[in-house]
Amino acid sequence: MEYRVLGKTGIEVSSVGLGCWPMAGMAGGANWSGIDDEESIATIQHAESLGINLLDTANGYGAGHSERIIGRALRDRRDRYVVATKVAPRSDDPEEPLQRYIAKNCEGSLERLRTDYIDIYQLHGEPDEAGMPAIVEALTRLVEAGKIRCFGISTYETEVMRALMALGDLSMAQIGYSIVNPVGQPGLNFAEAHNLGTLIRVPLAQGALTGKYFDSLSGLDPQDRRHERFDNPRIRSALQKLSELSFLAKGGKRTMAQAALRFVLDTPGVTSVIPGAKNRAQLEENAGADGVPPLTADERKQALAIGGKANWPLPPYTSWT
């Protein structure tokens, strides 16, 4: 497994990480079907044997259930992993001071994760401009107190990154990017230019780029959060067009999922990809992307052309119909 330094933080992360949103299962309206808590714990612990040290979650995934699963899994092995979690950039209570809100939610995550520090603490979206100074002050205090090692933001917006950098030591950004989603490219360019680390979310487009659903949704549980999104004419048409990407997996050198992850890993500005995994088998396939041959320039060009032709919904995902 290749390890990369997360921007200016000095934190070394595996090039392939583990996105833990699916491990929320059906809790708190997360609606990821087919999840078994014990298998989730085994998957997190198996990551170490594959060289994966990076786990990404959020306090809102399953109303904290994903964090609790990580906390159980990392008992007696916390120092072997880099844990990234997130907090919403605003309180449900408009009267609550932002400094108190951020500090309170950090303590909640620490408790659920059963740890005394968080490696990477991210804002889960863009804060209001007026609240940015208070939020950055709160995050800076958490760094000084040893509660978090660094802070960042999950966003596509380069101007938001720039504004936060002007206020404090923003260290990284979590950005969505994949063969079907080029919207994150400006963010990657900005991050590379300013030595920000990057974690790449939805690199498999919530499973669309694994190839499992190119021809049929029969393998997707109707209770799964993706079923309603995928089961409409526009998305079915897009999936059929994406089947043309299968050429990337011919010859047995790599699976479709590994090709999609390799595409992202070889993009300038990328530190690590964080695809979700429901079980150990999926994790092993994802981890294998680290060792497969890179896509050639022609393969990348063809893949982007097919991805664009598919007309996959792009951020802000205002319509999946």
C-alpha positions as CSV (number, residue, x, y, z in Angstrom):
1,M,0.0,0.0,0.0
2,E,1.3,3.4,-0.9
3,Y,1.2,6.1,1.8
4,R,0.9,9.8,1.1
5,V,1.4,12.8,3.3
6,L,-1.8,14.8,3.8
7,G,-0.7,18.3,2.6
8,K,1.3,20.2,5.2
9,T,0.0,18.1,8.2
10,G,2.8,15.5,8.2
11,I,0.0,12.9,8.6
12,E,0.7,9.8,6.5
13,V,-2.5,8.2,5.1
14,S,-3.0,5.2,2.9
15,S,-3.7,6.0,-0.7
16,V,-6.9,4.0,-0.4
17,G,-9.0,4.7,2.8
18,L,-12.2,3.3,4.1
19,G,-15.4,5.4,3.9
20,C,-17.6,4.4,6.9
21,W,-20.9,6.0,6.0
22,P,-22.4,2.6,4.9
23,M,-21.6,1.3,8.4
24,A,-24.3,3.5,9.8
25,G,-26.7,0.9,8.4
26,M,-30.3,1.8,8.7
27,A,-29.7,3.9,11.9
28,G,-30.8,7.5,12.0
29,G,-32.3,7.4,8.5
30,A,-28.9,6.5,6.9
31,N,-30.7,3.7,4.9
32,W,-27.8,1.6,3.9
33,S,-29.2,-2.0,3.7
34,G,-27.4,-5.2,4.2
35,I,-25.2,-3.9,7.0
36,D,-24.2,-6.1,10.0
37,D,-22.4,-4.3,12.8
38,E,-20.1,-7.2,13.6
39,E,-19.0,-7.4,9.9
40,S,-18.4,-3.7,9.9
41,I,-16.1,-4.0,12.9
42,A,-14.3,-6.9,11.3
43,T,-14.0,-4.9,8.1
44,I,-12.4,-1.9,10.0
45,Q,-10.0,-4.2,11.8
46,H,-9.2,-6.1,8.5
47,A,-8.2,-2.8,7.0
48,E,-4.9,-2.8,8.9
49,S,-3.9,-6.1,7.3
50,L,-4.4,-4.6,3.9
51,G,-2.3,-1.5,4.7
52,I,-5.3,0.8,5.0
53,N,-4.9,3.2,7.9
54,L,-7.5,5.9,7.0
55,L,-11.1,5.9,8.2
56,D,-13.6,8.6,7.3
57,T,-16.9,9.1,9.0
58,A,-19.2,11.9,10.3
59,N,-21.2,12.6,13.5
60,G,-24.3,12.6,11.3
61,Y,-23.9,9.2,9.7
62,G,-26.7,7.2,11.3
63,A,-27.0,9.7,14.1
64,G,-23.5,8.8,15.3
65,H,-23.8,5.0,14.7
66,S,-20.9,5.0,12.3
67,E,-18.7,6.7,14.8
68,R,-19.8,4.2,17.5
69,I,-18.9,1.2,15.3
70,I,-15.4,2.7,14.7
71,G,-15.0,3.2,18.4
72,R,-15.8,-0.4,19.1
73,A,-13.5,-1.6,16.3
74,L,-10.5,0.5,17.4
75,R,-10.4,-0.6,21.0
76,D,-6.8,-1.3,21.8
77,R,-5.6,-0.3,18.3
78,R,-6.4,3.4,18.0
79,D,-2.8,4.4,17.3
80,R,-2.7,2.3,14.2
81,Y,-5.4,4.4,12.4
82,V,-6.0,7.9,11.1
83,V,-9.5,8.9,12.0
84,A,-11.3,11.6,10.1
85,T,-14.8,12.7,11.1
86,K,-17.0,15.7,10.4
87,V,-19.4,18.2,12.0
88,A,-22.1,20.3,10.4
89,P,-21.0,23.9,10.0
90,R,-24.0,25.3,11.8
91,S,-26.2,24.5,14.8
92,D,-29.9,23.7,14.7
93,D,-30.2,26.3,17.4
94,P,-29.5,29.8,15.9
95,E,-29.0,31.2,19.4
96,E,-26.2,28.7,20.3
97,P,-22.7,30.3,20.1
98,L,-20.7,28.6,17.3
99,Q,-17.7,28.1,19.5
100,R,-19.8,26.2,22.0
101,Y,-21.5,24.2,19.3
102,I,-18.2,23.1,17.7
103,A,-16.6,22.2,21.0
104,K,-19.7,20.3,22.2
105,N,-19.9,18.2,18.9
106,C,-16.2,17.4,19.0
107,E,-16.7,16.0,22.5
108,G,-19.6,14.0,21.3
109,S,-17.5,12.5,18.5
110,L,-14.6,11.8,20.9
111,E,-17.0,9.9,23.2
112,R,-18.5,7.8,20.4
113,L,-15.1,7.1,18.8
114,R,-13.8,6.1,22.3
115,T,-10.7,8.2,21.8
116,D,-9.1,11.3,23.2
117,Y,-8.1,12.9,19.8
118,I,-9.4,13.1,16.3
119,D,-6.8,13.2,13.5
120,I,-8.8,15.1,10.9
121,Y,-11.8,17.2,11.9
122,Q,-13.8,18.4,8.9
123,L,-16.7,20.9,8.5
124,H,-19.4,18.9,6.8
125,G,-20.3,21.6,4.2
126,E,-19.9,25.3,3.8
127,P,-20.4,27.6,6.8
128,D,-22.1,31.0,6.6
129,E,-19.6,33.7,5.9
130,A,-20.5,35.6,9.0
131,G,-19.8,32.5,11.2
132,M,-16.5,31.6,9.7
133,P,-14.3,33.5,12.2
134,A,-16.0,31.9,15.2
135,I,-15.8,28.5,13.7
136,V,-12.1,28.8,12.8
137,E,-11.4,30.1,16.3
138,A,-13.2,27.1,17.8
139,L,-11.3,24.6,15.6
140,T,-8.0,26.3,16.4
141,R,-8.7,26.0,20.1
142,L,-9.4,22.3,19.6
143,V,-6.0,21.9,17.9
144,E,-4.3,23.7,20.7
145,A,-6.0,21.5,23.3
146,G,-4.9,18.4,21.5
147,K,-8.5,17.3,20.8
148,I,-7.9,17.3,17.0
149,R,-4.6,17.2,15.0
150,C,-5.8,19.3,12.1
151,F,-9.0,20.6,10.5
152,G,-10.5,20.9,7.0
153,I,-13.7,21.1,5.1
154,S,-15.9,19.0,2.9
155,T,-16.7,21.2,-0.1
156,Y,-16.4,21.9,-3.8
157,E,-16.1,25.6,-3.3
158,T,-12.6,27.0,-3.7
159,E,-13.6,30.5,-2.5
160,V,-14.8,28.9,0.8
161,M,-11.4,27.1,1.1
162,R,-9.7,30.4,0.4
163,A,-11.7,32.3,3.0
164,L,-11.0,29.7,5.7
165,M,-7.3,29.7,4.9
166,A,-7.3,33.4,5.5
167,L,-8.7,32.9,9.0
168,G,-6.6,30.0,10.2
169,D,-4.7,26.8,9.4
170,L,-7.0,25.0,7.1
171,S,-5.1,21.8,6.3
172,M,-7.2,19.7,3.9
173,A,-10.4,19.5,1.8
174,Q,-12.7,16.6,1.1
175,I,-13.8,16.8,-2.5
176,G,-16.1,14.7,-4.7
177,Y,-14.5,13.5,-7.9
178,S,-14.8,10.6,-10.2
179,I,-15.0,9.5,-13.8
180,V,-18.6,10.8,-13.9
181,N,-18.1,13.8,-11.7
182,P,-15.5,16.4,-12.9
183,V,-17.0,19.1,-10.7
184,G,-14.2,18.6,-8.1
185,Q,-11.4,19.4,-10.5
186,P,-11.1,23.1,-9.6
187,G,-11.0,22.2,-5.9
188,L,-8.2,19.7,-6.6
189,N,-6.2,22.3,-8.6
190,F,-6.6,24.8,-5.7
191,A,-5.6,22.2,-3.1
192,E,-2.5,21.3,-5.0
193,A,-1.5,24.9,-5.5
194,H,-1.9,25.6,-1.7
195,N,-0.5,22.4,-0.3
196,L,-3.9,21.2,1.1
197,G,-4.3,17.5,1.5
198,T,-7.4,16.0,-0.2
199,L,-9.7,13.1,0.6
200,I,-11.8,12.1,-2.4
201,R,-15.4,11.1,-1.6
202,V,-17.8,9.1,-3.9
203,P,-15.0,8.0,-6.2
204,L,-17.3,5.1,-7.3
205,A,-20.4,7.3,-7.6
206,Q,-22.2,5.4,-4.8
207,G,-21.5,2.1,-6.5
208,A,-22.4,3.1,-10.1
209,L,-18.8,2.7,-11.2
210,T,-18.4,-0.8,-9.8
211,G,-20.2,-2.2,-12.8
212,K,-22.7,-4.1,-10.7
213,Y,-25.6,-2.0,-11.9
214,F,-24.7,-1.4,-15.5
215,D,-27.3,-3.8,-16.8
216,S,-29.7,-4.4,-13.9
217,L,-30.6,-3.1,-10.4
218,S,-31.5,-6.6,-9.3
219,G,-28.6,-6.7,-6.9
220,L,-29.6,-3.5,-5.2
221,D,-31.9,-3.9,-2.2
222,P,-35.1,-1.8,-2.5
223,Q,-34.5,-0.6,1.1
224,D,-31.1,0.7,0.2
225,R,-30.8,4.5,0.0
226,R,-29.6,4.3,-3.6
227,H,-32.4,2.3,-5.0
228,E,-34.9,5.2,-5.3
229,R,-32.2,7.4,-6.9
230,F,-31.1,4.7,-9.4
231,D,-34.5,3.3,-10.3
232,N,-35.6,6.0,-12.7
233,P,-35.3,6.3,-16.5
234,R,-32.5,8.9,-16.5
235,I,-30.2,6.9,-14.2
236,R,-30.9,3.6,-15.9
237,S,-30.0,5.2,-19.2
238,A,-26.8,6.6,-17.6
239,L,-25.8,3.2,-16.2
240,Q,-26.3,1.6,-19.6
241,K,-24.0,4.2,-21.1
242,L,-21.5,3.7,-18.4
243,S,-21.3,0.0,-19.3
244,E,-18.9,1.2,-22.1
245,L,-16.4,1.7,-19.3
246,S,-16.1,-2.1,-19.0
247,F,-13.1,-1.9,-21.4
248,L,-11.1,-0.7,-18.4
249,A,-11.4,-4.1,-16.8
250,K,-10.7,-6.3,-19.7
251,G,-7.7,-8.6,-19.5
252,G,-8.0,-9.3,-15.8
253,K,-5.5,-6.6,-14.8
254,R,-8.1,-4.8,-12.7
255,T,-11.8,-4.8,-11.8
256,M,-14.1,-2.0,-12.9
257,A,-14.1,-0.6,-9.3
258,Q,-10.3,-0.7,-9.2
259,A,-10.1,1.1,-12.5
260,A,-12.4,3.8,-11.3
261,L,-10.3,4.2,-8.1
262,R,-7.1,4.2,-10.0
263,F,-8.4,6.9,-12.3
264,V,-8.8,9.1,-9.2
265,L,-5.6,8.1,-7.5
266,D,-3.5,9.2,-10.5
267,T,-5.2,12.6,-10.7
268,P,-2.9,15.5,-9.6
269,G,-3.8,16.9,-6.2
270,V,-5.3,13.7,-4.8
271,T,-4.0,12.4,-1.5
272,S,-6.4,9.5,-0.8
273,V,-9.7,8.0,-2.0
274,I,-12.2,7.0,0.6
275,P,-14.7,4.6,-1.1
276,G,-17.3,3.0,1.2
277,A,-17.3,-0.7,1.9
278,K,-20.0,-2.8,3.4
279,N,-17.8,-5.8,4.1
280,R,-14.3,-7.3,4.0
281,A,-14.7,-8.5,0.4
282,Q,-15.5,-5.0,-0.9
283,L,-12.7,-3.5,1.2
284,E,-10.2,-6.0,-0.3
285,E,-11.3,-5.1,-3.9
286,N,-10.9,-1.4,-3.1
287,A,-7.5,-1.9,-1.5
288,G,-6.4,-3.7,-4.6
289,A,-6.6,-0.4,-6.6
290,D,-3.3,0.6,-5.0
291,G,-1.5,-2.1,-7.0
292,V,-3.2,-2.3,-10.4
293,P,-1.7,-0.7,-13.5
294,P,-2.5,3.0,-14.0
295,L,-4.8,4.0,-16.8
296,T,-3.0,5.1,-20.0
297,A,-3.6,8.6,-21.3
298,D,-5.9,7.1,-24.0
299,E,-7.8,5.1,-21.4
300,R,-8.3,8.2,-19.2
301,K,-9.5,10.2,-22.3
302,Q,-12.0,7.5,-23.3
303,A,-13.2,7.1,-19.7
304,L,-13.9,10.9,-19.3
305,A,-15.7,10.9,-22.7
306,I,-17.9,8.0,-21.6
307,G,-18.5,9.6,-18.2
308,G,-19.5,12.9,-19.8
309,K,-21.8,11.2,-22.3
310,A,-23.6,9.3,-19.5
311,N,-25.0,12.6,-18.1
312,W,-24.7,11.5,-14.5
313,P,-26.3,13.9,-12.0
314,L,-23.7,16.4,-10.8
315,P,-23.5,18.5,-7.6
316,P,-25.5,20.1,-6.2
317,Y,-27.6,17.1,-7.2
318,T,-30.8,19.1,-7.5
319,S,-32.5,16.4,-9.6
320,W,-32.0,12.7,-10.1
321,T,-34.9,12.4,-12.5
